[in-house]
């Protein structure tokens, strides 16, 4: 059996369940599992919970489809939809682990999400970012980092010389996410050099 790709869903740690970002993350989680991916997140509330709840709602969901990388030491802190729980004890440093998936989908988010986006960019991952319709954004615009970085590059570093459109790809729907993963993931295969590699 071949390894199923893992897609991290990152973003706001606290959301109302009737908010557009919660609904988007839920739809993305369901779509990812239905398309054959596993879903990873920080395993707590907000976008993390929404994506995992959506994953569990997929008609092809199976145990092990959601992977929670917690910042703390207590596995009991994971949301109820977490199948595999890694209590990292690394606090914000665990953002590096979450960002090192096969691809990353950002939904809103604050400084923690921005750090994950930066790690994912530095590690040459495929990154998708929810544009968050302007009318639905937080009153504090800078808290929706996915909308800020959508359709942009984080810096001038050439990550993939062969790809003229390398950037953080903006998305509006779960269908956009699956379409872009299908189209772009085969090109985003580079990994950073292993530490200590000779």
ABEGO torsion letter per residue (X at the ends): XBBBBBBBBBEBABBBAABAAAAAAAAAAAAAAAAGBBBBBAGBBEAAAAAAAAAAABAABBBGABBBBBABABAAABBAABABBBBAGAEAAAAAAAAABABBBBBEEBAAAAAAAAAAAAAGBBBBBBAGBAAABBABAAABAAAAABGBBABABBABAABAABBBBBBABAAAAAAAAAAAAAABABBBBBBGBX
